Amino acid sequence: MNTDQLQGKWRQWKGAAKAHWGKLTDDELTQIEGNADKLAGLLQERYGYEKERARDEVSRFLRQNEVQEEV
């Protein structure tokens, strides 16, 4: 999935992101605006993830939500 697609679906997926990463606030998720890099940076900040793990977490989240939409 490219960044444009993530930004387009972000409003739909924001609730799923909140459920997945409970430490993120609604305001933070709104400010991310579907930007994968911002989301990864926020995961690093809130959860103490290293950069690579944060990116992996975002990628996994995107794959999971793409599959759920296809079903």
Chimera marker file (.cmm) of the C-alpha trace (Angstrom):
<marker_set name="trace">
<marker id="1" x="0.000" y="0.000" z="0.000" r="1" g="1" b="0" radius="0.5"/>
<marker id="2" x="1.296" y="3.414" z="-0.824" r="1" g="1" b="0" radius="0.5"/>
<marker id="3" x="1.066" y="6.502" z="1.357" r="1" g="1" b="0" radius="0.5"/>
<marker id="4" x="-1.802" y="8.001" z="-0.656" r="1" g="1" b="0" radius="0.5"/>
<marker id="5" x="-3.929" y="4.922" z="-0.056" r="1" g="1" b="0" radius="0.5"/>
<marker id="6" x="-3.174" y="4.976" z="3.680" r="1" g="1" b="0" radius="0.5"/>
<marker id="7" x="-4.144" y="8.628" z="3.895" r="1" g="1" b="0" radius="0.5"/>
<marker id="8" x="-7.355" y="7.910" z="2.023" r="1" g="1" b="0" radius="0.5"/>
<marker id="9" x="-8.353" y="5.109" z="4.374" r="1" g="1" b="0" radius="0.5"/>
<marker id="10" x="-7.042" y="6.663" z="7.577" r="1" g="1" b="0" radius="0.5"/>
<marker id="11" x="-10.444" y="7.846" z="8.807" r="1" g="1" b="0" radius="0.5"/>
<marker id="12" x="-11.734" y="4.279" z="8.516" r="1" g="1" b="0" radius="0.5"/>
<marker id="13" x="-8.669" y="2.740" z="10.137" r="1" g="1" b="0" radius="0.5"/>
<marker id="14" x="-8.144" y="5.275" z="12.908" r="1" g="1" b="0" radius="0.5"/>
<marker id="15" x="-10.433" y="3.330" z="15.270" r="1" g="1" b="0" radius="0.5"/>
<marker id="16" x="-8.568" y="0.118" z="14.537" r="1" g="1" b="0" radius="0.5"/>
<marker id="17" x="-5.271" y="1.886" z="15.251" r="1" g="1" b="0" radius="0.5"/>
<marker id="18" x="-6.651" y="3.142" z="18.583" r="1" g="1" b="0" radius="0.5"/>
<marker id="19" x="-7.702" y="-0.389" z="19.525" r="1" g="1" b="0" radius="0.5"/>
<marker id="20" x="-4.344" y="-1.805" z="18.416" r="1" g="1" b="0" radius="0.5"/>
<marker id="21" x="-2.176" y="0.814" z="20.133" r="1" g="1" b="0" radius="0.5"/>
<marker id="22" x="-4.114" y="1.908" z="23.218" r="1" g="1" b="0" radius="0.5"/>
<marker id="23" x="-1.442" y="4.355" z="24.362" r="1" g="1" b="0" radius="0.5"/>
<marker id="24" x="-2.130" y="6.625" z="21.385" r="1" g="1" b="0" radius="0.5"/>
<marker id="25" x="-4.714" y="9.341" z="21.909" r="1" g="1" b="0" radius="0.5"/>
<marker id="26" x="-7.481" y="10.287" z="19.510" r="1" g="1" b="0" radius="0.5"/>
<marker id="27" x="-5.836" y="13.677" z="18.999" r="1" g="1" b="0" radius="0.5"/>
<marker id="28" x="-2.499" y="12.072" z="18.122" r="1" g="1" b="0" radius="0.5"/>
<marker id="29" x="-4.155" y="9.736" z="15.652" r="1" g="1" b="0" radius="0.5"/>
<marker id="30" x="-5.979" y="12.655" z="14.066" r="1" g="1" b="0" radius="0.5"/>
<marker id="31" x="-2.734" y="14.640" z="13.752" r="1" g="1" b="0" radius="0.5"/>
<marker id="32" x="-1.011" y="11.723" z="12.019" r="1" g="1" b="0" radius="0.5"/>
<marker id="33" x="-3.433" y="12.149" z="9.091" r="1" g="1" b="0" radius="0.5"/>
<marker id="34" x="-2.568" y="8.716" z="7.713" r="1" g="1" b="0" radius="0.5"/>
<marker id="35" x="1.155" y="9.409" z="7.455" r="1" g="1" b="0" radius="0.5"/>
<marker id="36" x="2.988" y="6.110" z="8.045" r="1" g="1" b="0" radius="0.5"/>
<marker id="37" x="6.225" y="7.852" z="9.056" r="1" g="1" b="0" radius="0.5"/>
<marker id="38" x="4.426" y="9.964" z="11.656" r="1" g="1" b="0" radius="0.5"/>
<marker id="39" x="2.711" y="6.870" z="13.009" r="1" g="1" b="0" radius="0.5"/>
<marker id="40" x="6.018" y="5.021" z="13.278" r="1" g="1" b="0" radius="0.5"/>
<marker id="41" x="7.583" y="8.015" z="15.051" r="1" g="1" b="0" radius="0.5"/>
<marker id="42" x="4.733" y="8.154" z="17.520" r="1" g="1" b="0" radius="0.5"/>
<marker id="43" x="5.080" y="4.426" z="18.216" r="1" g="1" b="0" radius="0.5"/>
<marker id="44" x="8.763" y="4.975" z="18.935" r="1" g="1" b="0" radius="0.5"/>
<marker id="45" x="7.884" y="7.754" z="21.358" r="1" g="1" b="0" radius="0.5"/>
<marker id="46" x="4.988" y="6.062" z="23.171" r="1" g="1" b="0" radius="0.5"/>
<marker id="47" x="6.159" y="2.461" z="23.199" r="1" g="1" b="0" radius="0.5"/>
<marker id="48" x="9.929" y="2.890" z="23.113" r="1" g="1" b="0" radius="0.5"/>
<marker id="49" x="10.244" y="0.878" z="19.914" r="1" g="1" b="0" radius="0.5"/>
<marker id="50" x="13.375" y="1.089" z="17.836" r="1" g="1" b="0" radius="0.5"/>
<marker id="51" x="12.899" y="2.642" z="14.394" r="1" g="1" b="0" radius="0.5"/>
<marker id="52" x="12.841" y="-0.678" z="12.541" r="1" g="1" b="0" radius="0.5"/>
<marker id="53" x="10.336" y="-2.260" z="14.927" r="1" g="1" b="0" radius="0.5"/>
<marker id="54" x="8.046" y="0.774" z="14.664" r="1" g="1" b="0" radius="0.5"/>
<marker id="55" x="8.099" y="0.529" z="10.863" r="1" g="1" b="0" radius="0.5"/>
<marker id="56" x="7.423" y="-3.215" z="11.064" r="1" g="1" b="0" radius="0.5"/>
<marker id="57" x="4.473" y="-2.588" z="13.386" r="1" g="1" b="0" radius="0.5"/>
<marker id="58" x="2.983" y="-0.078" z="10.947" r="1" g="1" b="0" radius="0.5"/>
<marker id="59" x="3.505" y="-2.436" z="8.002" r="1" g="1" b="0" radius="0.5"/>
<marker id="60" x="1.863" y="-5.307" z="9.877" r="1" g="1" b="0" radius="0.5"/>
<marker id="61" x="-1.087" y="-3.095" z="10.809" r="1" g="1" b="0" radius="0.5"/>
<marker id="62" x="-1.543" y="-2.043" z="7.184" r="1" g="1" b="0" radius="0.5"/>
<marker id="63" x="-1.438" y="-5.625" z="5.916" r="1" g="1" b="0" radius="0.5"/>
<marker id="64" x="-3.962" y="-6.761" z="8.526" r="1" g="1" b="0" radius="0.5"/>
<marker id="65" x="-6.392" y="-4.004" z="7.637" r="1" g="1" b="0" radius="0.5"/>
<marker id="66" x="-6.045" y="-4.563" z="3.905" r="1" g="1" b="0" radius="0.5"/>
<marker id="67" x="-6.915" y="-8.224" z="4.362" r="1" g="1" b="0" radius="0.5"/>
<marker id="68" x="-9.908" y="-7.394" z="6.558" r="1" g="1" b="0" radius="0.5"/>
<marker id="69" x="-11.268" y="-5.035" z="3.896" r="1" g="1" b="0" radius="0.5"/>
<marker id="70" x="-11.005" y="-7.725" z="1.235" r="1" g="1" b="0" radius="0.5"/>
<marker id="71" x="-13.072" y="-10.209" z="3.250" r="1" g="1" b="0" radius="0.5"/>
<link id1="1" id2="2" r="1" g="1" b="0" radius="0.2"/>
<link id1="2" id2="3" r="1" g="1" b="0" radius="0.2"/>
<link id1="3" id2="4" r="1" g="1" b="0" radius="0.2"/>
<link id1="4" id2="5" r="1" g="1" b="0" radius="0.2"/>
<link id1="5" id2="6" r="1" g="1" b="0" radius="0.2"/>
<link id1="6" id2="7" r="1" g="1" b="0" radius="0.2"/>
<link id1="7" id2="8" r="1" g="1" b="0" radius="0.2"/>
<link id1="8" id2="9" r="1" g="1" b="0" radius="0.2"/>
<link id1="9" id2="10" r="1" g="1" b="0" radius="0.2"/>
<link id1="10" id2="11" r="1" g="1" b="0" radius="0.2"/>
<link id1="11" id2="12" r="1" g="1" b="0" radius="0.2"/>
<link id1="12" id2="13" r="1" g="1" b="0" radius="0.2"/>
<link id1="13" id2="14" r="1" g="1" b="0" radius="0.2"/>
<link id1="14" id2="15" r="1" g="1" b="0" radius="0.2"/>
<link id1="15" id2="16" r="1" g="1" b="0" radius="0.2"/>
<link id1="16" id2="17" r="1" g="1" b="0" radius="0.2"/>
<link id1="17" id2="18" r="1" g="1" b="0" radius="0.2"/>
<link id1="18" id2="19" r="1" g="1" b="0" radius="0.2"/>
<link id1="19" id2="20" r="1" g="1" b="0" radius="0.2"/>
<link id1="20" id2="21" r="1" g="1" b="0" radius="0.2"/>
<link id1="21" id2="22" r="1" g="1" b="0" radius="0.2"/>
<link id1="22" id2="23" r="1" g="1" b="0" radius="0.2"/>
<link id1="23" id2="24" r="1" g="1" b="0" radius="0.2"/>
<link id1="24" id2="25" r="1" g="1" b="0" radius="0.2"/>
<link id1="25" id2="26" r="1" g="1" b="0" radius="0.2"/>
<link id1="26" id2="27" r="1" g="1" b="0" radius="0.2"/>
<link id1="27" id2="28" r="1" g="1" b="0" radius="0.2"/>
<link id1="28" id2="29" r="1" g="1" b="0" radius="0.2"/>
<link id1="29" id2="30" r="1" g="1" b="0" radius="0.2"/>
<link id1="30" id2="31" r="1" g="1" b="0" radius="0.2"/>
<link id1="31" id2="32" r="1" g="1" b="0" radius="0.2"/>
<link id1="32" id2="33" r="1" g="1" b="0" radius="0.2"/>
<link id1="33" id2="34" r="1" g="1" b="0" radius="0.2"/>
<link id1="34" id2="35" r="1" g="1" b="0" radius="0.2"/>
<link id1="35" id2="36" r="1" g="1" b="0" radius="0.2"/>
<link id1="36" id2="37" r="1" g="1" b="0" radius="0.2"/>
<link id1="37" id2="38" r="1" g="1" b="0" radius="0.2"/>
<link id1="38" id2="39" r="1" g="1" b="0" radius="0.2"/>
<link id1="39" id2="40" r="1" g="1" b="0" radius="0.2"/>
<link id1="40" id2="41" r="1" g="1" b="0" radius="0.2"/>
<link id1="41" id2="42" r="1" g="1" b="0" radius="0.2"/>
<link id1="42" id2="43" r="1" g="1" b="0" radius="0.2"/>
<link id1="43" id2="44" r="1" g="1" b="0" radius="0.2"/>
<link id1="44" id2="45" r="1" g="1" b="0" radius="0.2"/>
<link id1="45" id2="46" r="1" g="1" b="0" radius="0.2"/>
<link id1="46" id2="47" r="1" g="1" b="0" radius="0.2"/>
<link id1="47" id2="48" r="1" g="1" b="0" radius="0.2"/>
<link id1="48" id2="49" r="1" g="1" b="0" radius="0.2"/>
<link id1="49" id2="50" r="1" g="1" b="0" radius="0.2"/>
<link id1="50" id2="51" r="1" g="1" b="0" radius="0.2"/>
<link id1="51" id2="52" r="1" g="1" b="0" radius="0.2"/>
<link id1="52" id2="53" r="1" g="1" b="0" radius="0.2"/>
<link id1="53" id2="54" r="1" g="1" b="0" radius="0.2"/>
<link id1="54" id2="55" r="1" g="1" b="0" radius="0.2"/>
<link id1="55" id2="56" r="1" g="1" b="0" radius="0.2"/>
<link id1="56" id2="57" r="1" g="1" b="0" radius="0.2"/>
<link id1="57" id2="58" r="1" g="1" b="0" radius="0.2"/>
<link id1="58" id2="59" r="1" g="1" b="0" radius="0.2"/>
<link id1="59" id2="60" r="1" g="1" b="0" radius="0.2"/>
<link id1="60" id2="61" r="1" g="1" b="0" radius="0.2"/>
<link id1="61" id2="62" r="1" g="1" b="0" radius="0.2"/>
<link id1="62" id2="63" r="1" g="1" b="0" radius="0.2"/>
<link id1="63" id2="64" r="1" g="1" b="0" radius="0.2"/>
<link id1="64" id2="65" r="1" g="1" b="0" radius="0.2"/>
<link id1="65" id2="66" r="1" g="1" b="0" radius="0.2"/>
<link id1="66" id2="67" r="1" g="1" b="0" radius="0.2"/>
<link id1="67" id2="68" r="1" g="1" b="0" radius="0.2"/>
<link id1="68" id2="69" r="1" g="1" b="0" radius="0.2"/>
<link id1="69" id2="70" r="1" g="1" b="0" radius="0.2"/>
<link id1="70" id2="71" r="1" g="1" b="0" radius="0.2"/>
</marker_set>
